[in-house]
Amino acid sequence: MTLFGAAPGVADPAAPTPRGAAARALYSAVARYRYEISPKLPARCPYTPTCSTYAIKALHRHGALRGGMLTLGRLLRCTPERARRRGGLDPVPSARSR
């Protein structure tokens, strides 16, 4: 089996593998979820992008700490009612300047 047509372990098309070790570990966990668990479940994420795509992009752009916090916040607000209030769109914030 492959993830999005690529061999396992290959970067997600949504965002390349992050640089930090902790961010890579979280990225791998999300990729494993997308590869092994998500295909077995019915689609139910009310947002665009999906929560797993949001997590991949957040970890790539912001690293483990901020990306993890953004992902946790997204998962906590992932309800149909909140998505309707936001118009179904909830993009990952741009990376901050350092």
Z-matrix of the N, CA and C atoms (Angstrom, degrees):
N
C 1 1.456
C 2 1.525 1 109.87
N 3 1.307 2 114.32 1 156.87
C 4 1.459 3 118.73 2 179.70
C 5 1.515 4 110.45 3 -132.90
N 6 1.303 5 115.47 4 159.25
C 7 1.457 6 122.98 5 177.18
C 8 1.512 7 107.63 6 -98.62
N 9 1.328 8 117.40 7 111.21
C 10 1.457 9 122.79 8 178.73
C 11 1.523 10 111.59 9 56.51
N 12 1.324 11 116.66 10 37.42
C 13 1.446 12 120.45 11 177.43
C 14 1.517 13 114.32 12 80.79
N 15 1.317 14 118.22 13 3.06
C 16 1.458 15 121.47 14 179.05
C 17 1.523 16 109.38 15 -111.90
N 18 1.299 17 116.46 16 159.13
C 19 1.452 18 120.75 17 178.85
C 20 1.524 19 109.74 18 -67.63
N 21 1.350 20 117.66 19 149.38
C 22 1.467 21 120.03 20 177.08
C 23 1.525 22 110.46 21 -54.16
N 24 1.331 23 115.69 22 140.94
C 25 1.447 24 120.83 23 -179.01
C 26 1.521 25 113.68 24 91.98
N 27 1.333 26 117.72 25 -9.02
C 28 1.455 27 121.78 26 178.47
C 29 1.523 28 108.16 27 -84.96
N 30 1.323 29 117.12 28 145.93
C 31 1.460 30 121.91 29 -177.40
C 32 1.526 31 111.92 30 -57.55
N 33 1.305 32 114.84 31 146.96
C 34 1.458 33 123.43 32 178.17
C 35 1.525 34 108.89 33 -70.31
N 36 1.340 35 117.95 34 142.60
C 37 1.464 36 118.74 35 178.56
C 38 1.530 37 113.25 36 -65.94
N 39 1.344 38 118.22 37 -20.18
C 40 1.462 39 121.17 38 179.94
C 41 1.527 40 111.55 39 -68.97
N 42 1.326 41 116.89 40 -33.29
C 43 1.464 42 121.56 41 -179.60
C 44 1.521 43 108.86 42 -168.27
N 45 1.337 44 117.58 43 143.57
C 46 1.458 45 119.77 44 177.52
C 47 1.527 46 111.51 45 -65.96
N 48 1.309 47 115.98 46 165.04
C 49 1.464 48 121.09 47 177.72
C 50 1.522 49 109.50 48 -60.81
N 51 1.348 50 117.68 49 133.18
C 52 1.468 51 120.05 50 179.43
C 53 1.531 52 111.86 51 -67.83
N 54 1.325 53 116.20 52 165.46
C 55 1.469 54 120.95 53 -175.92
C 56 1.519 55 114.08 54 -82.82
N 57 1.311 56 120.33 55 -42.75
C 58 1.461 57 122.74 56 -175.26
C 59 1.524 58 112.94 57 -69.68
N 60 1.332 59 116.20 58 150.40
C 61 1.466 60 121.38 59 -178.03
C 62 1.527 61 111.60 60 -63.46
N 63 1.327 62 117.80 61 -43.70
C 64 1.468 63 120.82 62 -179.41
C 65 1.528 64 110.37 63 -66.48
N 66 1.320 65 117.14 64 -42.44
C 67 1.467 66 120.50 65 178.87
C 68 1.522 67 110.50 66 -64.48
N 69 1.344 68 117.15 67 -38.21
C 70 1.469 69 120.49 68 177.27
C 71 1.521 70 111.30 69 -63.79
N 72 1.342 71 117.20 70 -39.19
C 73 1.466 72 121.01 71 179.32
C 74 1.528 73 110.61 72 -64.67
N 75 1.335 74 117.02 73 -44.56
C 76 1.464 75 120.47 74 177.94
C 77 1.528 76 110.81 75 -66.06
N 78 1.318 77 116.18 76 -41.05
C 79 1.467 78 122.01 77 177.04
C 80 1.531 79 109.96 78 -57.90
N 81 1.332 80 116.47 79 -44.57
C 82 1.465 81 121.00 80 179.41
C 83 1.519 82 111.65 81 -63.37
N 84 1.333 83 116.83 82 -38.00
C 85 1.466 84 120.53 83 178.46
C 86 1.530 85 110.55 84 -64.78
N 87 1.322 86 117.20 85 -42.98
C 88 1.467 87 120.86 86 178.71
C 89 1.533 88 109.98 87 -66.79
N 90 1.325 89 117.14 88 -42.23
C 91 1.465 90 120.56 89 178.84
C 92 1.525 91 110.48 90 -62.27
N 93 1.334 92 117.01 91 -40.29
C 94 1.472 93 120.69 92 177.78
C 95 1.532 94 109.95 93 -63.21
N 96 1.342 95 116.79 94 -42.83
C 97 1.468 96 120.62 95 176.34
C 98 1.527 97 109.77 96 -57.49
N 99 1.325 98 116.77 97 -47.64
C 100 1.468 99 121.00 98 -177.93
C 101 1.523 100 112.20 99 -64.94
N 102 1.317 101 116.45 100 -32.34
C 103 1.460 102 122.13 101 -175.78
C 104 1.528 103 112.64 102 -84.21
N 105 1.344 104 116.93 103 -40.23
C 106 1.458 105 120.36 104 -172.58
C 107 1.524 106 114.93 105 -104.59
N 108 1.316 107 118.47 106 -36.19
C 109 1.463 108 121.19 107 -172.41
C 110 1.520 109 112.87 108 -100.35
N 111 1.313 110 116.92 109 -49.79
C 112 1.463 111 121.62 110 -175.04
C 113 1.530 112 114.53 111 -54.99
N 114 1.337 113 119.80 112 -41.37
C 115 1.473 114 118.78 113 -179.59
C 116 1.532 115 113.57 114 -63.03
N 117 1.317 116 117.20 115 -20.26
C 118 1.467 117 121.46 116 -178.61
C 119 1.532 118 112.23 117 -87.99
N 120 1.319 119 117.50 118 -8.65
C 121 1.462 120 122.50 119 -177.22
C 122 1.524 121 110.35 120 -108.80
N 123 1.335 122 116.71 121 150.97
C 124 1.468 123 117.97 122 175.22
C 125 1.535 124 110.25 123 -70.22
N 126 1.319 125 116.74 124 149.43
C 127 1.469 126 120.96 125 177.77
C 128 1.526 127 108.50 126 -64.66
N 129 1.339 128 116.38 127 131.45
C 130 1.462 129 118.83 128 -178.43
C 131 1.530 130 114.14 129 -147.30
N 132 1.308 131 117.62 130 3.00
C 133 1.462 132 119.45 131 179.87
C 134 1.532 133 108.99 132 -74.79
N 135 1.349 134 117.48 133 123.34
C 136 1.464 135 119.95 134 -177.99
C 137 1.524 136 113.79 135 -81.23
N 138 1.321 137 117.78 136 -5.52
C 139 1.459 138 121.24 137 -175.46
C 140 1.527 139 112.55 138 -101.84
N 141 1.324 140 113.87 139 160.30
C 142 1.449 141 122.34 140 168.71
C 143 1.518 142 106.02 141 -124.13
N 144 1.314 143 120.06 142 122.46
C 145 1.453 144 129.07 143 -2.60
C 146 1.525 145 111.56 144 -72.17
N 147 1.324 146 116.39 145 166.59
C 148 1.461 147 120.23 146 178.63
C 149 1.522 148 109.66 147 -62.09
N 150 1.322 149 116.24 148 163.72
C 151 1.462 150 120.25 149 -177.69
C 152 1.529 151 112.06 150 -61.91
N 153 1.326 152 117.49 151 -36.89
C 154 1.472 153 118.57 152 -179.72
C 155 1.529 154 110.87 153 -71.11
N 156 1.314 155 118.31 154 -37.59
C 157 1.469 156 120.54 155 176.26
C 158 1.520 157 110.02 156 -66.28
N 159 1.329 158 116.64 157 -40.09
C 160 1.465 159 121.58 158 175.97
C 161 1.530 160 109.81 159 -57.76
N 162 1.343 161 116.77 160 -45.72
C 163 1.463 162 121.03 161 -179.05
C 164 1.525 163 111.09 162 -61.86
N 165 1.325 164 117.13 163 -45.75
C 166 1.465 165 121.53 164 179.73
C 167 1.532 166 110.31 165 -58.95
N 168 1.327 167 116.54 166 -47.11
C 169 1.469 168 120.52 167 -178.96
C 170 1.526 169 111.43 168 -67.56
N 171 1.341 170 117.46 169 -40.69
C 172 1.463 171 120.77 170 -179.78
C 173 1.526 172 111.27 171 -64.15
N 174 1.326 173 117.11 172 -41.95
C 175 1.463 174 120.33 173 178.54
C 176 1.525 175 110.98 174 -65.88
N 177 1.312 176 116.75 175 -38.59
C 178 1.469 177 119.88 176 178.41
C 179 1.528 178 111.25 177 -66.35
N 180 1.316 179 117.20 178 -47.07
C 181 1.468 180 121.08 179 -175.45
C 182 1.519 181 113.85 180 -75.56
N 183 1.340 182 116.96 181 -37.36
C 184 1.464 183 119.73 182 -168.86
C 185 1.520 184 115.36 183 -117.03
N 186 1.325 185 118.64 184 -6.16
C 187 1.461 186 120.19 185 -179.16
C 188 1.518 187 111.96 186 83.98
N 189 1.324 188 115.87 187 -176.24
C 190 1.463 189 121.78 188 -171.83
C 191 1.531 190 112.97 189 -67.80
N 192 1.322 191 117.77 190 -46.46
C 193 1.470 192 119.59 191 -174.00
C 194 1.526 193 112.10 192 -69.38
N 195 1.313 194 116.91 193 -62.82
C 196 1.469 195 119.43 194 -178.40
C 197 1.533 196 111.09 195 -67.47
N 198 1.328 197 117.86 196 -41.79
C 199 1.462 198 120.92 197 178.21
C 200 1.517 199 112.10 198 -62.56
N 201 1.327 200 116.24 199 -39.07
C 202 1.464 201 120.54 200 176.76
C 203 1.524 202 111.98 201 -65.58
N 204 1.335 203 116.33 202 -40.68
C 205 1.470 204 120.33 203 178.46
C 206 1.529 205 110.87 204 -67.32
N 207 1.324 206 117.24 205 -41.59
C 208 1.466 207 120.26 206 176.88
C 209 1.534 208 110.44 207 -61.31
N 210 1.334 209 116.51 208 -42.13
C 211 1.464 210 120.86 209 179.77
C 212 1.520 211 110.76 210 -65.23
N 213 1.325 212 117.52 211 -44.12
C 214 1.462 213 120.76 212 178.48
C 215 1.526 214 110.52 213 -59.92
N 216 1.335 215 116.80 214 -44.69
C 217 1.457 216 120.30 215 177.03
C 218 1.513 217 112.25 216 -59.48
N 219 1.308 218 115.64 217 -41.82
C 220 1.474 219 120.15 218 178.68
C 221 1.523 220 111.00 219 -62.41
N 222 1.328 221 116.79 220 -45.65
C 223 1.460 222 120.17 221 -179.90
C 224 1.532 223 111.81 222 -62.63
N 225 1.337 224 116.58 223 -36.40
C 226 1.466 225 120.39 224 179.46
C 227 1.532 226 112.48 225 -70.24
N 228 1.316 227 117.25 226 -28.51
C 229 1.466 228 119.58 227 179.22
C 230 1.529 229 112.94 228 -99.18
N 231 1.307 230 117.90 229 9.53
C 232 1.461 231 121.97 230 -177.09
C 233 1.526 232 110.69 231 -80.92
N 234 1.323 233 115.28 232 75.94
C 235 1.456 234 122.18 233 175.59
C 236 1.528 235 108.14 234 -130.13
N 237 1.321 236 117.34 235 150.37
C 238 1.469 237 119.06 236 -179.41
C 239 1.528 238 113.35 237 -57.15
N 240 1.331 239 117.73 238 -38.99
C 241 1.467 240 120.26 239 -178.57
C 242 1.529 241 111.55 240 -63.98
N 243 1.310 242 117.43 241 -46.97
C 244 1.467 243 120.50 242 178.88
C 245 1.522 244 111.46 243 -64.95
N 246 1.323 245 116.65 244 -37.57
C 247 1.466 246 120.30 245 178.87
C 248 1.525 247 110.38 246 -63.87
N 249 1.320 248 117.01 247 -40.72
C 250 1.475 249 120.00 248 178.04
C 251 1.524 250 110.70 249 -61.91
N 252 1.329 251 117.34 250 -41.78
C 253 1.462 252 120.74 251 179.46
C 254 1.527 253 111.63 252 -63.61
N 255 1.315 254 117.54 253 -30.79
C 256 1.465 255 121.94 254 179.97
C 257 1.514 256 111.97 255 -93.19
N 258 1.310 257 118.18 256 2.88
C 259 1.455 258 121.53 257 -179.00
C 260 1.521 259 113.03 258 75.70
N 261 1.332 260 117.73 259 14.85
C 262 1.455 261 122.17 260 178.99
C 263 1.520 262 114.45 261 79.97
N 264 1.321 263 116.77 262 -6.22
C 265 1.469 264 120.44 263 -179.05
C 266 1.522 265 110.30 264 -102.62
N 267 1.311 266 116.30 265 133.94
C 268 1.462 267 121.87 266 178.06
C 269 1.530 268 108.21 267 -152.01
N 270 1.335 269 117.72 268 75.66
C 271 1.464 270 120.17 269 -177.91
C 272 1.526 271 112.10 270 -73.15
N 273 1.314 272 115.38 271 158.90
C 274 1.468 273 122.04 272 176.15
C 275 1.530 274 107.51 273 -71.78
N 276 1.343 275 117.61 274 133.53
C 277 1.467 276 119.06 275 177.79
C 278 1.530 277 111.49 276 -61.16
N 279 1.313 278 115.80 277 153.01
C 280 1.472 279 120.84 278 177.21
C 281 1.513 280 109.72 279 -64.60
N 282 1.318 281 115.78 280 155.09
C 283 1.465 282 121.45 281 177.22
C 284 1.527 283 109.55 282 -65.94
N 285 1.319 284 115.44 283 141.10
C 286 1.463 285 120.27 284 178.16
C 287 1.518 286 110.50 285 -77.63
N 288 1.306 287 116.01 286 150.09
C 289 1.472 288 120.11 287 174.50
C 290 1.515 289 108.71 288 -73.59
N 291 1.314 290 115.22 289 145.33
C 292 1.484 291 118.35 290 -179.88
C 293 1.481 292 111.06 291 -112.57
